[in-house]
Amino acid sequence: MILLDTSFLIALIRKNDEKHTEAENILGQVKERTVITDHVLSELITFLVCRDGNKTAYEVGKKIIDSDIIIVSVLHEDLSAALGCVGKYNGFSMCDALSIIVMQKLGIKKIASFDSDFDRIKNIERLY
């Protein structure tokens, strides 16, 4: 399995994004099942509402929900662990920290992301 980060999804979805072609190339090489957290989905939809409007955000959200992407809901216990990551790693958002916790719990070793903060985490390979 491979976790898809918000930065990757934004680049993949927005054709005018400077990383769009890179994101398409990365996705074309992915053979594993893809995973996102419910927080990644929320962050993506919020970004799209602000930048591209509600209609685009709705269409993208519907497409993701109806796709084969596995959407993992974080648990209450994950929140405390993620908050620990926020305290430990300068610059980490709660959403990124939750992605790390979910990856560790599910044994996911790869993340598609343009966010170099993930490079600081042992046993995680960032595809970019």
Rosetta constraint file for C-alpha pairs under 8 A:
AtomPair CA 1 CA 32 HARMONIC 4.94 0.50
AtomPair CA 1 CA 33 HARMONIC 4.72 0.50
AtomPair CA 1 CA 34 HARMONIC 5.71 0.50
AtomPair CA 1 CA 35 HARMONIC 6.85 0.50
AtomPair CA 1 CA 108 HARMONIC 5.89 0.50
AtomPair CA 1 CA 109 HARMONIC 7.80 0.50
AtomPair CA 1 CA 110 HARMONIC 7.37 0.50
AtomPair CA 2 CA 32 HARMONIC 6.33 0.50
AtomPair CA 2 CA 33 HARMONIC 6.34 0.50
AtomPair CA 2 CA 34 HARMONIC 5.04 0.50
AtomPair CA 2 CA 35 HARMONIC 5.99 0.50
AtomPair CA 2 CA 108 HARMONIC 6.24 0.50
AtomPair CA 2 CA 109 HARMONIC 7.09 0.50
AtomPair CA 2 CA 110 HARMONIC 5.02 0.50
AtomPair CA 2 CA 111 HARMONIC 5.48 0.50
AtomPair CA 2 CA 112 HARMONIC 7.11 0.50
AtomPair CA 3 CA 34 HARMONIC 5.80 0.50
AtomPair CA 3 CA 35 HARMONIC 4.60 0.50
AtomPair CA 3 CA 36 HARMONIC 5.58 0.50
AtomPair CA 3 CA 99 HARMONIC 7.81 0.50
AtomPair CA 3 CA 103 HARMONIC 7.34 0.50
AtomPair CA 3 CA 108 HARMONIC 7.22 0.50
AtomPair CA 3 CA 110 HARMONIC 6.41 0.50
AtomPair CA 3 CA 111 HARMONIC 4.68 0.50
AtomPair CA 3 CA 112 HARMONIC 6.30 0.50
AtomPair CA 4 CA 8 HARMONIC 6.46 0.50
AtomPair CA 4 CA 9 HARMONIC 6.82 0.50
AtomPair CA 4 CA 34 HARMONIC 6.69 0.50
AtomPair CA 4 CA 35 HARMONIC 6.07 0.50
AtomPair CA 4 CA 36 HARMONIC 5.54 0.50
AtomPair CA 4 CA 111 HARMONIC 5.81 0.50
AtomPair CA 4 CA 112 HARMONIC 4.98 0.50
AtomPair CA 4 CA 113 HARMONIC 6.66 0.50
AtomPair CA 5 CA 9 HARMONIC 6.38 0.50
AtomPair CA 5 CA 36 HARMONIC 7.05 0.50
AtomPair CA 5 CA 40 HARMONIC 6.61 0.50
AtomPair CA 5 CA 96 HARMONIC 7.93 0.50
AtomPair CA 5 CA 99 HARMONIC 7.89 0.50
AtomPair CA 5 CA 111 HARMONIC 6.84 0.50
AtomPair CA 5 CA 112 HARMONIC 5.97 0.50
AtomPair CA 5 CA 113 HARMONIC 5.17 0.50
AtomPair CA 6 CA 10 HARMONIC 6.04 0.50
AtomPair CA 6 CA 40 HARMONIC 5.63 0.50
AtomPair CA 6 CA 41 HARMONIC 7.59 0.50
AtomPair CA 6 CA 43 HARMONIC 6.91 0.50
AtomPair CA 6 CA 44 HARMONIC 5.80 0.50
AtomPair CA 6 CA 113 HARMONIC 7.37 0.50
AtomPair CA 7 CA 11 HARMONIC 6.33 0.50
AtomPair CA 7 CA 113 HARMONIC 5.81 0.50
AtomPair CA 7 CA 114 HARMONIC 5.73 0.50
AtomPair CA 7 CA 115 HARMONIC 6.68 0.50
AtomPair CA 8 CA 12 HARMONIC 6.10 0.50
AtomPair CA 8 CA 23 HARMONIC 6.28 0.50
AtomPair CA 8 CA 112 HARMONIC 6.10 0.50
AtomPair CA 8 CA 113 HARMONIC 4.84 0.50
AtomPair CA 8 CA 114 HARMONIC 5.95 0.50
AtomPair CA 9 CA 13 HARMONIC 6.01 0.50
AtomPair CA 9 CA 23 HARMONIC 7.85 0.50
AtomPair CA 9 CA 44 HARMONIC 7.47 0.50
AtomPair CA 10 CA 14 HARMONIC 5.92 0.50
AtomPair CA 10 CA 17 HARMONIC 7.78 0.50
AtomPair CA 10 CA 44 HARMONIC 6.95 0.50
AtomPair CA 11 CA 15 HARMONIC 7.26 0.50
AtomPair CA 11 CA 17 HARMONIC 5.38 0.50
AtomPair CA 11 CA 18 HARMONIC 7.34 0.50
AtomPair CA 11 CA 19 HARMONIC 5.40 0.50
AtomPair CA 11 CA 20 HARMONIC 4.60 0.50
AtomPair CA 11 CA 23 HARMONIC 6.12 0.50
AtomPair CA 12 CA 17 HARMONIC 7.98 0.50
AtomPair CA 12 CA 19 HARMONIC 7.68 0.50
AtomPair CA 12 CA 20 HARMONIC 5.13 0.50
AtomPair CA 12 CA 21 HARMONIC 7.66 0.50
AtomPair CA 12 CA 23 HARMONIC 5.16 0.50
AtomPair CA 12 CA 24 HARMONIC 6.05 0.50
AtomPair CA 13 CA 20 HARMONIC 7.46 0.50
AtomPair CA 14 CA 20 HARMONIC 6.70 0.50
AtomPair CA 15 CA 20 HARMONIC 5.76 0.50
AtomPair CA 16 CA 20 HARMONIC 6.98 0.50
AtomPair CA 19 CA 23 HARMONIC 6.13 0.50
AtomPair CA 20 CA 24 HARMONIC 6.29 0.50
AtomPair CA 21 CA 25 HARMONIC 6.20 0.50
AtomPair CA 22 CA 26 HARMONIC 6.15 0.50
AtomPair CA 22 CA 128 HARMONIC 7.36 0.50
AtomPair CA 23 CA 27 HARMONIC 6.13 0.50
AtomPair CA 23 CA 128 HARMONIC 7.50 0.50
AtomPair CA 24 CA 28 HARMONIC 6.12 0.50
AtomPair CA 25 CA 29 HARMONIC 6.56 0.50
AtomPair CA 26 CA 30 HARMONIC 6.51 0.50
AtomPair CA 26 CA 112 HARMONIC 7.73 0.50
AtomPair CA 26 CA 127 HARMONIC 7.25 0.50
AtomPair CA 26 CA 128 HARMONIC 7.06 0.50
AtomPair CA 33 CA 69 HARMONIC 7.12 0.50
AtomPair CA 33 CA 70 HARMONIC 7.64 0.50
AtomPair CA 34 CA 68 HARMONIC 7.74 0.50
AtomPair CA 34 CA 69 HARMONIC 5.23 0.50
AtomPair CA 34 CA 70 HARMONIC 6.25 0.50
AtomPair CA 35 CA 69 HARMONIC 5.53 0.50
AtomPair CA 35 CA 70 HARMONIC 4.62 0.50
AtomPair CA 35 CA 71 HARMONIC 5.91 0.50
AtomPair CA 35 CA 72 HARMONIC 7.18 0.50
AtomPair CA 36 CA 40 HARMONIC 6.11 0.50
AtomPair CA 36 CA 41 HARMONIC 7.00 0.50
AtomPair CA 36 CA 69 HARMONIC 7.12 0.50
AtomPair CA 36 CA 70 HARMONIC 6.31 0.50
AtomPair CA 36 CA 71 HARMONIC 5.09 0.50
AtomPair CA 36 CA 72 HARMONIC 6.25 0.50
AtomPair CA 36 CA 99 HARMONIC 7.87 0.50
AtomPair CA 37 CA 41 HARMONIC 6.49 0.50
AtomPair CA 37 CA 71 HARMONIC 5.37 0.50
AtomPair CA 37 CA 72 HARMONIC 4.64 0.50
AtomPair CA 37 CA 73 HARMONIC 5.85 0.50
AtomPair CA 37 CA 74 HARMONIC 6.92 0.50
AtomPair CA 37 CA 98 HARMONIC 7.88 0.50
AtomPair CA 37 CA 99 HARMONIC 6.59 0.50
AtomPair CA 37 CA 102 HARMONIC 7.72 0.50
AtomPair CA 38 CA 42 HARMONIC 6.18 0.50
AtomPair CA 38 CA 71 HARMONIC 6.03 0.50
AtomPair CA 38 CA 72 HARMONIC 5.91 0.50
AtomPair CA 38 CA 73 HARMONIC 5.15 0.50
AtomPair CA 38 CA 74 HARMONIC 7.00 0.50
AtomPair CA 39 CA 43 HARMONIC 6.02 0.50
AtomPair CA 39 CA 73 HARMONIC 7.79 0.50
AtomPair CA 39 CA 74 HARMONIC 7.88 0.50
AtomPair CA 39 CA 95 HARMONIC 5.89 0.50
AtomPair CA 39 CA 98 HARMONIC 7.78 0.50
AtomPair CA 40 CA 44 HARMONIC 6.03 0.50
AtomPair CA 40 CA 95 HARMONIC 6.50 0.50
AtomPair CA 40 CA 99 HARMONIC 7.89 0.50
AtomPair CA 41 CA 45 HARMONIC 6.13 0.50
AtomPair CA 41 CA 61 HARMONIC 7.47 0.50
AtomPair CA 42 CA 46 HARMONIC 6.09 0.50
AtomPair CA 43 CA 47 HARMONIC 6.14 0.50
AtomPair CA 43 CA 95 HARMONIC 7.76 0.50
AtomPair CA 44 CA 48 HARMONIC 6.21 0.50
AtomPair CA 45 CA 49 HARMONIC 6.10 0.50
AtomPair CA 45 CA 57 HARMONIC 5.30 0.50
AtomPair CA 45 CA 58 HARMONIC 7.57 0.50
AtomPair CA 45 CA 60 HARMONIC 7.76 0.50
AtomPair CA 45 CA 61 HARMONIC 6.60 0.50
AtomPair CA 46 CA 50 HARMONIC 6.35 0.50
AtomPair CA 46 CA 57 HARMONIC 7.65 0.50
AtomPair CA 47 CA 51 HARMONIC 6.15 0.50
AtomPair CA 48 CA 52 HARMONIC 5.12 0.50
AtomPair CA 48 CA 53 HARMONIC 6.26 0.50
AtomPair CA 48 CA 54 HARMONIC 7.38 0.50
AtomPair CA 48 CA 56 HARMONIC 6.88 0.50
AtomPair CA 48 CA 57 HARMONIC 5.08 0.50
AtomPair CA 49 CA 53 HARMONIC 4.32 0.50
AtomPair CA 49 CA 54 HARMONIC 4.84 0.50
AtomPair CA 49 CA 55 HARMONIC 7.92 0.50
AtomPair CA 49 CA 56 HARMONIC 7.33 0.50
AtomPair CA 49 CA 57 HARMONIC 5.42 0.50
AtomPair CA 52 CA 56 HARMONIC 6.10 0.50
AtomPair CA 52 CA 57 HARMONIC 7.15 0.50
AtomPair CA 53 CA 57 HARMONIC 6.35 0.50
AtomPair CA 54 CA 58 HARMONIC 5.92 0.50
AtomPair CA 55 CA 59 HARMONIC 6.20 0.50
AtomPair CA 56 CA 60 HARMONIC 6.12 0.50
AtomPair CA 57 CA 61 HARMONIC 6.00 0.50
AtomPair CA 58 CA 62 HARMONIC 6.02 0.50
AtomPair CA 59 CA 63 HARMONIC 6.13 0.50
AtomPair CA 60 CA 64 HARMONIC 6.22 0.50
AtomPair CA 61 CA 65 HARMONIC 6.11 0.50
AtomPair CA 62 CA 66 HARMONIC 6.03 0.50
AtomPair CA 63 CA 67 HARMONIC 6.04 0.50
AtomPair CA 64 CA 68 HARMONIC 7.83 0.50
AtomPair CA 64 CA 69 HARMONIC 6.71 0.50
AtomPair CA 65 CA 69 HARMONIC 7.50 0.50
AtomPair CA 65 CA 71 HARMONIC 7.89 0.50
AtomPair CA 72 CA 102 HARMONIC 7.95 0.50
AtomPair CA 74 CA 78 HARMONIC 6.10 0.50
AtomPair CA 74 CA 79 HARMONIC 7.59 0.50
AtomPair CA 74 CA 98 HARMONIC 7.38 0.50
AtomPair CA 74 CA 102 HARMONIC 7.28 0.50
AtomPair CA 75 CA 79 HARMONIC 6.93 0.50
AtomPair CA 76 CA 80 HARMONIC 7.44 0.50
AtomPair CA 77 CA 81 HARMONIC 6.86 0.50
AtomPair CA 78 CA 82 HARMONIC 5.99 0.50
AtomPair CA 78 CA 98 HARMONIC 6.86 0.50
AtomPair CA 78 CA 101 HARMONIC 6.61 0.50
AtomPair CA 78 CA 102 HARMONIC 7.65 0.50
AtomPair CA 79 CA 83 HARMONIC 6.04 0.50
AtomPair CA 79 CA 98 HARMONIC 7.07 0.50
AtomPair CA 80 CA 84 HARMONIC 6.33 0.50
AtomPair CA 81 CA 85 HARMONIC 6.66 0.50
AtomPair CA 81 CA 101 HARMONIC 6.90 0.50
AtomPair CA 82 CA 86 HARMONIC 6.39 0.50
AtomPair CA 82 CA 94 HARMONIC 6.53 0.50
AtomPair CA 82 CA 97 HARMONIC 4.81 0.50
AtomPair CA 82 CA 98 HARMONIC 5.12 0.50
AtomPair CA 82 CA 100 HARMONIC 7.69 0.50
AtomPair CA 82 CA 101 HARMONIC 6.23 0.50
AtomPair CA 83 CA 87 HARMONIC 6.31 0.50
AtomPair CA 83 CA 94 HARMONIC 6.74 0.50
AtomPair CA 83 CA 97 HARMONIC 7.19 0.50
AtomPair CA 84 CA 88 HARMONIC 6.14 0.50
AtomPair CA 85 CA 89 HARMONIC 5.81 0.50
AtomPair CA 85 CA 92 HARMONIC 7.44 0.50
AtomPair CA 85 CA 97 HARMONIC 5.70 0.50
AtomPair CA 86 CA 90 HARMONIC 6.86 0.50
AtomPair CA 86 CA 91 HARMONIC 7.57 0.50
AtomPair CA 86 CA 92 HARMONIC 5.45 0.50
AtomPair CA 86 CA 93 HARMONIC 6.49 0.50
AtomPair CA 86 CA 94 HARMONIC 6.37 0.50
AtomPair CA 86 CA 97 HARMONIC 6.33 0.50
AtomPair CA 91 CA 117 HARMONIC 7.47 0.50
AtomPair CA 92 CA 96 HARMONIC 6.13 0.50
AtomPair CA 92 CA 97 HARMONIC 6.39 0.50
AtomPair CA 92 CA 117 HARMONIC 6.98 0.50
AtomPair CA 93 CA 97 HARMONIC 6.20 0.50
AtomPair CA 94 CA 98 HARMONIC 6.07 0.50
AtomPair CA 95 CA 99 HARMONIC 6.31 0.50
AtomPair CA 96 CA 100 HARMONIC 6.42 0.50
AtomPair CA 97 CA 101 HARMONIC 6.35 0.50
AtomPair CA 98 CA 102 HARMONIC 6.12 0.50
AtomPair CA 99 CA 103 HARMONIC 6.06 0.50
AtomPair CA 100 CA 104 HARMONIC 6.17 0.50
AtomPair CA 101 CA 105 HARMONIC 6.18 0.50
AtomPair CA 102 CA 106 HARMONIC 6.09 0.50
AtomPair CA 103 CA 107 HARMONIC 5.73 0.50
AtomPair CA 103 CA 108 HARMONIC 4.64 0.50
AtomPair CA 103 CA 109 HARMONIC 6.88 0.50
AtomPair CA 104 CA 108 HARMONIC 6.32 0.50
AtomPair CA 104 CA 109 HARMONIC 7.87 0.50
AtomPair CA 108 CA 124 HARMONIC 7.90 0.50
AtomPair CA 109 CA 123 HARMONIC 6.24 0.50
AtomPair CA 109 CA 124 HARMONIC 4.83 0.50
AtomPair CA 109 CA 125 HARMONIC 6.05 0.50
AtomPair CA 110 CA 124 HARMONIC 5.60 0.50
AtomPair CA 110 CA 125 HARMONIC 4.73 0.50
AtomPair CA 110 CA 126 HARMONIC 5.83 0.50
AtomPair CA 110 CA 127 HARMONIC 7.04 0.50
AtomPair CA 111 CA 124 HARMONIC 7.09 0.50
AtomPair CA 111 CA 125 HARMONIC 6.30 0.50
AtomPair CA 111 CA 126 HARMONIC 4.95 0.50
AtomPair CA 111 CA 127 HARMONIC 6.02 0.50
AtomPair CA 112 CA 126 HARMONIC 5.82 0.50
AtomPair CA 112 CA 127 HARMONIC 4.71 0.50
AtomPair CA 112 CA 128 HARMONIC 6.17 0.50
AtomPair CA 113 CA 126 HARMONIC 6.33 0.50
AtomPair CA 113 CA 127 HARMONIC 6.24 0.50
AtomPair CA 113 CA 128 HARMONIC 5.83 0.50
AtomPair CA 114 CA 127 HARMONIC 7.94 0.50
AtomPair CA 114 CA 128 HARMONIC 5.65 0.50
AtomPair CA 116 CA 120 HARMONIC 7.90 0.50
AtomPair CA 118 CA 124 HARMONIC 7.40 0.50
AtomPair CA 118 CA 126 HARMONIC 6.87 0.50
AtomPair CA 119 CA 124 HARMONIC 7.29 0.50
AtomPair CA 119 CA 125 HARMONIC 7.41 0.50
AtomPair CA 119 CA 126 HARMONIC 6.68 0.50
